[in-house]
Amino acid sequence: MSKSNLLCKRKLHLIFHRTSSSVQVPLPVPVIKVPKYVEQHVERAKRKEFFKELNAKNRRKIAYRGDTSIPVISSTIGDYNFYLGQIYNDRYTLPVQSKYWFKLKSAGQRFKINPHGSNPSLALTDPNEYVDDVYFPNEFSKMNLNQSIVTSLSNDFNFIKPTRIQTLVIPRILMERHVLIASEAGGGKTISYLAPVIHQLSSLKETTEPLPDSPLGLIVVPGRELAEQVGEVAFKLGKSCNVETRVLISDGTKLRHLTLYPNTKIDLIVASIGCLNKLFSKGKIMLGNVRHIVLDEADTLLDSSFIDETTYLLQKLMIKTSDFSRFGAQLIVSSSIYPSGIDTIFNNEFRKQDIIKVCSPYLHRIPPHVEQRFWRVTHDAKGGELLDLVKLDHQKKKSVMIFCNKSPTCDWLSLFLEENNIPNAKFHGGMGPNERANIFRGFQDGSVNVLVCTDLASRGLDTQRVHHVINFDFPNNVSDYLLRIGRVGRVGTNHGRVTNLINSKSGVFTVKDIETAVRRAGRIPNVDSDIKLKIKKLYFTP
């Protein structure tokens, strides 16, 4: 080994020896402890500064503040209040509170749409809506209706003055025109077509003798509950002027379907689309004598769920043309949501221009006379929030409808309320039709004040006694929301509010559309009841 190599080894040995002998135990790092109240103070200061900047940004987005004495939207966070007549600056994005609700940390935030106007269904008609030089009187007695019908409207239904939609529709139906009625829920659409149809049937009976099992008029609905309700109204009106009304329903068995009212002379039939088609296909009912046909809740009858059955029925009927060149039936289409499938019923003989469209200016808008509260909650807190709400209404003996998206949730929620000493009833598609009918009848007469239900109870049913609608499961689309809140604030009532518990991302999308429409004072976009078709296009279209 060379001398240089030996010296290098000795140096390395000395370095390692010194390093190993000089290792010291590290001293503890001093910890500065901040009192909890100081941390909370700093956090509050940061939050205050954040909202101060946010409010400054939102104020720059406002072009005109509006009438500050009439708050349309009241918010619990930031400067998100919105006043009647307020206008936003188009150069900035619209300040929408719910767009932050996709994050879980937004739980606890709330805003409320306050009542800021009267019921639009009671508003006077606009002269700009008059067409064809038709006279639209604001009294039933001046509409050339049978006096017995006018008396029945006053005595049996407490209708003294017609609603906006009734004023515009009844004269047109009496002129034997095809009419499409699209108006907000609770606006009196049922009376708007029943009164003139029964009047015309009464006049028709003077010259035409009804044949056995061959009605003069048809009212077609999607389901049993609505058929019973419409039938009850038609029976009262028809009784006053000798028009016989029958409701065709079933208990779910084919034998029961085919033995209803055999060899009976019937003037007006109210039936679900499925029951009516079964009777017709078995030759138990004849449609050649029909002079008036009504499609009620047409947005459902013309969506992908029922369109085949509805088309089959219409093909068996002769729809007359507006110029009376072809003899046939008068068609009336009624809906709370504009029926997107209306084009499917037109053909070479029955064209778009043959039907008059009467659409309310408040169609697809949030009702201005109903209080609506939106609460962002966590999944775990939702049950407790609901229980607190229902207990208050239960103590005051107010009627409540609680909506769920699925039948199993209804079953669980009903049991949850029972365990907390709140009597209730459930109403969903998993129950038998007779059971559902008895439950809804009990809810209507006040035997039970809390009804846990699905969207089956949101379409067309008259719920004038309902004070409070709670969306335990917030709907995933705007059309279902509009139909649910239509259970309160109906014509003839001065009460009603809606509370929405939102904990899902799909629900936040719906809330965002609603809040945006209110802040822009416009209609809610993309309102379509055919949800099955939308899902099919979204997920199954190549």
PyMOL commands that set and color helices and strands:
alter all, ss='L'
color gray80, all
select helices_A, chain A and resi 3-21+36-60+97-100+104-106+120-122+127-129+140-142+147-155+164-174+189-205+224-239+254-257+273-281+298-301+307-315+342-345+352-354+382-395+407-419+433-444+455-457+478-485+505-519+531-540
alter helices_A, ss='H'
color red, helices_A
select strands_A, chain A and resi 62-64+67-75+82-84+87-88+110-113+178-182+217-221+245-248+268-272+292-296+330-335+355-359+371-376+399-403+425-427+450-453+466-471+497-502
alter strands_A, ss='S'
color yellow, strands_A
deselect
rebuild
show_as cartoon
